[in-house]
Amino acid sequence: MPPPLPSPAEAARELARQFARQAPLDGAIRGDPGQTAEQAIRQLCEAAQRFRATRRLGIIARARFAKALQDELKALGYAPDTVSRVTTAVLVGALTGKG
């Protein structure tokens, strides 16, 4: 029997941790977004799109996903403007449209 699929919140937390490995706080993410940060954001959006493709996410599930992503990025120590930029990119790039 295959393992159960992660909840949207669990998936978002894991994606935030993957983002942190690709764009650590001591790297290019501070202030002006560098190429490493932009690439990490792109990869995060692609991973969120893949997750969305495997699950039929309604508006509530999308909101939970975005909130969990936001909370995990904050917990990892990212600045509020970075958290906002990453969360917005995921919402616009990966979670909009029909579920």
Secondary structure, DSSP 8 states (H G I E B T S, - for coil): -------HHHHHHHHHHHHHHHS-TTTTTSSS--HHHHHHHHHHHHHHHHHHHHS---HHHHHHHHHHHHHHHHHTT--HHHHHHHHHHHHHHHS-S--
